[in-house]
Amino acid sequence: MSEEEPDAVEAPPWRPDLGPEPRMRRYDTPPLLLVRIEGRWRRCVVEARSDWADGRVAYHVELTLPGVGTVYRTYWWDPRTMRPAPTGRG
């Protein structure tokens, strides 16, 4: 492949100057996503989804980074950098 795959882009925390407050959706049973971060696909637990007035969607995730530990980050939805994670064992 001639092009390097992109990493997910972090979304900023909402502030009034960014427009109307995003609509938040929290999950009773959090789904899992694979998110491309620092050149690797990482398994993330989705804590919430925010729908922004301009049509963008961001996912609030929990993940573990080597040497760092558990972190909470928010990434803009992009099908090139996010995909549903397999839930079964195998």
N, C-alpha and C positions, 0 to 999 in steps of 0.2 A: 504494500500500500504506500503510495507516495505522500499522502497527507497524514500527519499525526492526528489522532483523535483528540477533540477538544475536551477540556475539563468543564465540569459544571461551574456556573457563575453564581457567586453568592449574591443574595438579594439584601438590600439594606433594611434596617428596621424602619417601620413606617414613621413618618413625621408629617405634620399638617402641610408642609410645603410640597409634599409629594402627591397631593391630591386627596380625594376622599379616603377615609379609613377603609382598608381592605376588609372584605367579609371573611371571617374565620370559620373553618370547619374542623372540629376535633373528632377523633375516631374512638369508638368504644373498643374495637379490636384493631389496633394499629396495623396497617399494611406494611409490607417491606418493599424497599426499592434498592436496586443496584444503582449507585451514583458514581460517576467517574470523577475522582478527586486525586490530585497529584499524580496523574498518569495511570491510576489503577482503579478498577471497579471495586467499590466498597459497599458492603451490605449495610443498609440504614433502616432504622425504625422510623416510620412517619408519625410524628406527634400531631401535626395539623397541616392544613392546606389554607392558603390565603388567596382569595380572588380579588385582584386589584381592579379598580374602575376602568383602567385603560385596556383591560382584557388579559393582562399577564396573570400567570398563576405561579405561586411560590410554594415550595414544600418545606416545612419545618421538620428537621430530622435529628435523630440521635445516632451517633456513630462512635466507634472506637478507632483512634489513630495510634499507630505504633509510636511508642516513646512519649505520647501525649496523654492517652487515656480517653475517657468518654467526653465527647464534646457535643454541643447542640449548635446546629447551623441551619441557615435558610438558603435554599437554592431556587433560582428561576427554573421553571419547567422547560426542558429541552429534550426532545426524544433522542437526540444524538448523545446525550450525557446521562440519561436516566432511563431505566426500564424496570418493569416489575421483577422482583426477586423470586426465584423458585421457593416454594414453601415446604416441599417434601424433603425427605432425607433420601440420599441415594448417591 
